[in-house]
Every structure is written in structure tokens, then in C-alpha cells.
Amino acid sequence: KAGVTQTPRYLIKTRGQQVTLSCSPISGHRSVSWYQQTPGQGLQFLFEYFSETQRNKGNFPGRFSGRQFSNSRSEMNVSTLELGDSALYLCASSLAGYEKLFFGSGTQLSVL
Amino acid sequence: AQTVTQSQPEMSVQEAETVTLSCTYDTSESDYYLFWYKQPPSRQMILVIRQEAYKQQNATENRFSVNFQKAAKSFSLKISDSQLGDAAMYFCAYRESNPGGGGADGLTFGKGTHLIIQP
């Protein structure tokens, strides 16, 4: 069974631009959640999607948004990028959201 | 809000020895999950072990075991017979349980412990 796939692995953007990150969950998993990892703040929860609906959202500004498609694939969008958005963005999937989460290798976003 | 504290930023152990990583958490809930995740240089988070709060028995996975003390809100990870491949960042994480199925918050992570294995 293929694992969680995140694309792209690396991204370089400039301030003010927007970016879209993609996550393909493990086959059969309906829950996808996103996390931001930075050296200063550590790992922080962004949001979780289940069956195309956002179930929970962390404490991030509205510039961070996401969606989930009918095949459970998810995208995360960050608009008007700021330098502080530079981070590793991790996606995780699970069957229904309450049990073991399986993580992808992440997308490293650098904002210049 | 829940908080997870890992008081050891870095630990070092000789290969084949045993090491214990500490984690404490704060919550007012009685039903929740606790996890240890490992993040090697590849940056992929790998689940090491999971503990349900309602279970008194400590979880074990091969060389990995936990000491779960619910009253003390402590959840330490013991790694026996340490191997070079165990070198990584280890994160303790907490998640509320929601048997009603109405939704769940994400994982709350500690800051991590960098584990070094000395050959």
C-alpha cells in the first residue's frame, strides 16, 4: 500500500505570492490533516478534513486554507505569503481521524 | 488548552543501552490518546507507539515501551537495546478522544527530544 504522498518536496516563493501544496492520503483513508513545523514554534495543527468537510481548524490566519476532494486528496493554499510562512508542511492521513496518523515526507516551503 | 512538555532537548545513549525520554502533559479531559513519533533526518514523522488513556496497561512495541502515569500526567518512552537507526527527533503528542464522532482536534506536540546514539 502506498504511503502518504506530498508534492512538491521543495518550494521557493517570494513574499506576497500564493502557494498550493498537495497531499494524497493512503488509499481508503478519509481523514487528512495538515501541520506546520518551524524551528521556533515546533509542530502546529493547521486543519483537518474528513469526507470533503473541514472538521477542525488550528489557530492560523485566514490566509491558510484547504480543501479535500471526493477522492480524499487534499490541497492546502497559503495566500499573500510572509517570510514567517517558511516551514515544513506535513500532511497526515488516517481512516477516520481518531486513530493512528500516517505522515508524508512534507513540503519544505521557503519564502524569500 | 492542552500542553505537552518534553523537558529534555537532547539525550545521548550508547548503542545497545537503554534510554528513557520524558513527556508530561496537561489536560482536563479524561479520555484521550498519547503518541510518540520519531522524525529522522528524512523528516517523515513515524509513529512509534500509541496509548489510549482508558487503558491502564502500558503499550509496548518491540524494543519500545511506555510508562503511562495518568494521575501524574506523565508519558515516558523507554527504548531498549538502542540501535544506530534509533537516532532521530522524538516527539510526544496528545489528542483528545471524541467518541461522539463530531470531530476531533489535531495533535498537540511537544518540542521534541533529539536522541543521539553513540556507537
HADDOCK unambig.tbl for C-alpha pairs under 7 A between the chains (distance, minus, plus):
assign (segid A and resid 42 and name CA) (segid B and resid 111 and name CA) 5.80 0.50 0.50
assign (segid A and resid 43 and name CA) (segid B and resid 109 and name CA) 6.11 0.50 0.50
assign (segid A and resid 45 and name CA) (segid B and resid 106 and name CA) 5.67 0.50 0.50
assign (segid A and resid 45 and name CA) (segid B and resid 107 and name CA) 6.64 0.50 0.50
assign (segid A and resid 55 and name CA) (segid B and resid 103 and name CA) 5.62 0.50 0.50
assign (segid A and resid 56 and name CA) (segid B and resid 103 and name CA) 6.92 0.50 0.50
assign (segid A and resid 56 and name CA) (segid B and resid 104 and name CA) 6.66 0.50 0.50
assign (segid A and resid 56 and name CA) (segid B and resid 105 and name CA) 5.93 0.50 0.50
assign (segid A and resid 98 and name CA) (segid B and resid 97 and name CA) 6.91 0.50 0.50
assign (segid A and resid 103 and name CA) (segid B and resid 44 and name CA) 6.44 0.50 0.50
assign (segid A and resid 103 and name CA) (segid B and resid 45 and name CA) 5.60 0.50 0.50
assign (segid A and resid 103 and name CA) (segid B and resid 46 and name CA) 6.99 0.50 0.50
assign (segid A and resid 104 and name CA) (segid B and resid 44 and name CA) 5.95 0.50 0.50
assign (segid A and resid 105 and name CA) (segid B and resid 43 and name CA) 5.95 0.50 0.50
assign (segid A and resid 105 and name CA) (segid B and resid 44 and name CA) 4.31 0.50 0.50
assign (segid A and resid 106 and name CA) (segid B and resid 44 and name CA) 6.90 0.50 0.50
